[in-house]
């Protein structure tokens, strides 16, 4: 007799990726995407009390896991929103209202020239290895003057569990990236690992089109970077 959950098991969440607009939680984020059929068990008839009790216990176990992960998703999204608000208040990014060409190109404007776009990529996995769900947010900064000088730029924010709360880290990946001649395009996260593509210009490349592209991984705990040859 067995009970199988098709989604997360305790301490081993299935990594996922969701596209969303601000505010982050919208119709694209649904439990059907996370667990389309979260609980399966089977029995032959006639059913006996032992089988019935086992089935009920399985149902409660899976429901409990989903409730815990549901709380984690909510906390992760809230932590990112707090980081976003704080970053705008500190002047790192322009508000949506001010991130306009007619504002940032005015004489005397001294505010930030980039904003946080509505389109975000969100990746869920146990990145720091503590058995709890974490989040990785990536986005291309919105260039407020309408130019394309930052066409290859990407910002990344880690939202990591710490006890019952969550902390944010927007510099972890960049600190590793800045030691290279090229740049990263982060595409996802798995348990303890961040991955994506590494780009670098060849001697005859135009700014739009780097010819060097390699896959990379970063081990979160050791900060070890591995780039395919």
C-alpha positions as CSV (number, residue, x, y, z in Angstrom):
1,X,0.0,0.0,0.0
2,X,1.4,3.4,-0.9
3,X,0.5,7.0,-0.9
4,X,2.1,9.2,-3.6
5,X,2.1,13.0,-3.8
6,X,2.8,14.4,-7.3
7,X,4.1,17.7,-6.1
8,X,6.5,18.7,-3.3
9,X,7.6,16.4,-0.5
10,X,8.7,17.8,2.8
11,X,12.0,19.5,2.4
12,X,12.2,18.6,-1.3
13,X,10.1,21.2,-3.2
14,X,9.9,20.8,-6.9
15,X,11.5,23.8,-8.6
16,X,9.2,25.9,-10.7
17,X,9.2,29.0,-12.8
18,X,6.3,31.4,-13.2
19,X,5.9,34.6,-15.3
20,X,4.0,37.4,-13.6
21,X,3.3,41.0,-13.8
22,X,3.3,43.5,-11.0
23,X,1.8,43.0,-8.5
24,X,3.5,39.6,-8.7
25,X,0.6,37.4,-7.8
26,X,-1.9,37.3,-10.6
27,X,-3.9,34.8,-12.6
28,X,-0.8,33.2,-13.9
29,X,0.1,32.0,-10.4
30,X,-2.3,29.1,-9.6
31,X,-2.2,25.9,-7.6
32,X,-3.0,24.0,-10.8
33,X,0.4,25.1,-12.2
34,X,2.2,24.0,-9.0
35,X,0.3,20.7,-8.5
36,X,-2.3,19.9,-11.1
37,X,-3.3,16.6,-9.4
38,X,-1.7,16.7,-6.0
39,X,-3.0,13.4,-4.6
40,X,-3.3,9.9,-6.0
41,X,-4.2,6.7,-4.2
42,X,-5.9,3.6,-5.2
43,X,-7.6,0.7,-3.6
44,X,-9.6,-2.4,-4.6
45,X,-13.1,-2.9,-3.5
46,X,-14.5,-3.7,-1.1
47,X,-12.4,-1.2,0.9
48,X,-11.6,-2.1,4.5
49,X,-11.1,0.3,7.4
50,X,-7.3,0.0,7.4
51,X,-7.2,1.1,3.8
52,X,-9.7,3.9,4.4
53,X,-7.7,5.3,7.4
54,X,-4.5,5.1,5.4
55,X,-6.0,7.0,2.5
56,X,-7.3,9.7,4.9
57,X,-3.9,10.0,6.5
58,X,-2.3,10.4,3.1
59,X,-4.8,13.2,2.2
60,X,-4.0,15.1,5.4
61,X,-0.2,14.7,4.8
62,X,-0.3,16.1,1.3
63,X,-2.7,18.9,2.3
64,X,-0.3,19.8,5.2
65,X,2.7,20.0,2.8
66,X,0.8,22.1,0.3
67,X,-0.4,24.5,3.1
68,X,3.2,24.9,4.3
69,X,4.5,25.6,0.7
70,X,1.6,27.9,0.1
71,X,2.7,30.0,3.1
72,X,6.2,30.0,1.7
73,X,5.1,31.3,-1.7
74,X,3.2,34.1,0.0
75,X,6.2,35.1,2.2
76,X,8.6,35.0,-0.8
77,X,6.4,37.3,-2.8
78,X,6.0,39.7,0.1
79,X,9.7,39.8,0.8
80,X,10.4,40.7,-2.9
81,X,7.8,43.5,-2.7
82,X,9.5,44.9,0.4
83,X,12.9,44.8,-1.4
84,X,11.3,46.5,-4.4
85,X,9.8,49.3,-2.3
86,X,13.0,49.8,-0.3
87,X,15.1,49.9,-3.5
88,X,12.9,52.6,-5.0
89,X,13.0,54.6,-1.7
90,X,16.8,54.4,-1.7
91,X,16.9,55.8,-5.2
92,X,18.3,52.7,-6.9
93,X,15.3,52.5,-9.3
94,X,12.8,55.1,-10.5
95,X,9.2,54.8,-9.7
96,X,6.9,53.7,-12.5
97,X,5.5,57.3,-12.7
98,X,9.0,58.8,-13.1
99,X,10.5,56.2,-15.4
100,X,9.6,58.2,-18.5
101,X,11.8,59.8,-21.2
102,X,10.3,63.2,-20.7
103,X,11.2,63.2,-17.0
104,X,14.6,61.6,-16.9
105,X,15.9,63.7,-19.9
106,X,14.9,67.0,-18.3
107,X,17.7,69.4,-17.5
108,X,18.7,69.1,-13.8
109,X,17.2,65.6,-13.3
110,X,19.3,63.7,-10.8
111,X,17.2,60.7,-10.1
112,X,17.7,57.1,-11.3
113,X,17.6,56.2,-15.0
114,X,16.2,52.7,-14.7
115,X,13.1,51.2,-13.3
116,X,11.7,47.8,-12.3
117,X,9.5,46.4,-15.1
118,X,6.2,44.7,-14.7
119,X,7.5,41.5,-16.3
120,X,9.5,39.3,-13.9
121,X,10.8,35.8,-14.0
122,X,10.3,33.9,-10.7
123,X,12.0,30.6,-9.9
124,X,11.2,28.5,-6.8
125,X,13.6,26.0,-5.3
126,X,15.5,25.2,-2.1
127,X,18.5,27.3,-3.1
128,X,20.2,27.6,0.3
129,X,19.8,23.9,1.2
130,X,17.8,24.3,4.5
131,X,14.9,22.3,3.3
132,X,12.6,25.3,2.7
133,X,11.4,26.9,-0.4
134,X,13.4,30.0,-1.7
135,X,12.8,32.4,-4.6
136,X,14.9,33.8,-7.4
137,X,13.6,36.9,-9.2
138,X,15.2,38.1,-12.4
139,X,14.3,41.0,-14.7
140,X,15.8,43.3,-17.3
141,X,15.9,46.9,-15.9
142,X,13.6,49.3,-17.7
143,X,15.7,52.0,-19.3
144,X,13.7,55.1,-18.6
145,X,15.1,57.2,-21.5
146,X,13.9,54.7,-24.0
147,X,17.4,53.7,-25.2
148,X,19.0,50.3,-25.5
149,X,22.4,50.8,-23.8
150,X,21.4,48.2,-21.2
151,X,20.0,45.6,-23.6
152,X,22.1,42.9,-22.0
153,X,21.6,43.9,-18.4
154,X,19.8,41.6,-15.9
155,X,19.1,42.2,-12.2
156,X,18.6,39.2,-9.9
157,X,17.2,39.1,-6.4
158,X,17.5,36.0,-4.2
159,X,14.8,35.6,-1.5
160,X,16.1,33.1,1.0
161,X,14.5,31.4,4.0
162,X,16.0,32.3,7.4
163,X,14.2,30.6,10.2
164,X,10.5,31.5,9.8
165,X,11.3,34.7,7.8
166,X,12.9,35.5,4.5
167,X,15.8,37.7,3.6
168,X,16.8,39.3,0.2
169,X,20.1,39.4,-1.6
170,X,20.5,41.3,-4.8
171,X,24.3,41.1,-5.0
172,X,25.2,37.4,-4.7
173,X,25.2,36.6,-8.4
174,X,26.6,40.0,-9.5
175,X,29.6,39.6,-7.1
176,X,30.5,36.4,-8.9
177,X,29.7,37.8,-12.4
178,X,31.9,40.9,-12.0
179,X,35.0,38.7,-11.9
180,X,34.4,37.7,-15.5
181,X,34.9,39.5,-18.8
182,X,31.4,38.6,-20.0
183,X,28.0,38.5,-18.3
184,X,25.4,36.1,-17.0
185,X,21.8,35.6,-18.1
186,X,20.3,33.6,-15.2
187,X,17.5,31.3,-16.4
188,X,16.6,29.2,-13.3
189,X,17.4,27.6,-10.0
190,X,17.5,24.0,-8.6
191,X,18.2,22.7,-5.2
192,X,21.4,24.4,-4.1
193,X,22.2,25.7,-7.6
194,X,21.7,28.7,-9.9
195,X,22.1,28.2,-13.6
196,X,21.9,30.1,-16.9
197,X,24.0,31.2,-19.9
198,X,27.3,33.1,-19.9
199,X,27.9,35.5,-22.8
200,X,31.1,37.2,-24.0
201,X,32.0,39.2,-27.1
202,X,34.4,37.9,-29.7
203,X,36.9,40.2,-31.4
204,X,34.6,41.0,-34.3
205,X,31.2,41.0,-32.5
206,X,28.8,43.9,-32.5
207,X,27.3,45.0,-29.2
208,X,24.0,43.3,-30.1
209,X,25.4,39.9,-30.9
210,X,28.0,38.2,-28.7
211,X,29.3,35.1,-30.4
212,X,30.4,33.3,-27.2
213,X,27.7,31.6,-25.3
214,X,28.2,28.9,-22.7
215,X,26.1,27.3,-20.0
216,X,27.1,28.0,-16.4
217,X,26.1,26.9,-12.9
218,X,26.8,28.4,-9.5
219,X,26.8,26.3,-6.3
220,X,25.1,28.5,-3.7
221,X,26.9,27.2,-0.6
222,X,30.4,27.2,-2.1
223,X,29.9,30.0,-4.6
224,X,31.8,27.9,-7.1
225,X,31.2,28.9,-10.7
226,X,31.4,26.3,-13.5
227,X,31.3,27.4,-17.1
228,X,31.1,24.9,-19.9
229,X,34.1,24.8,-22.2
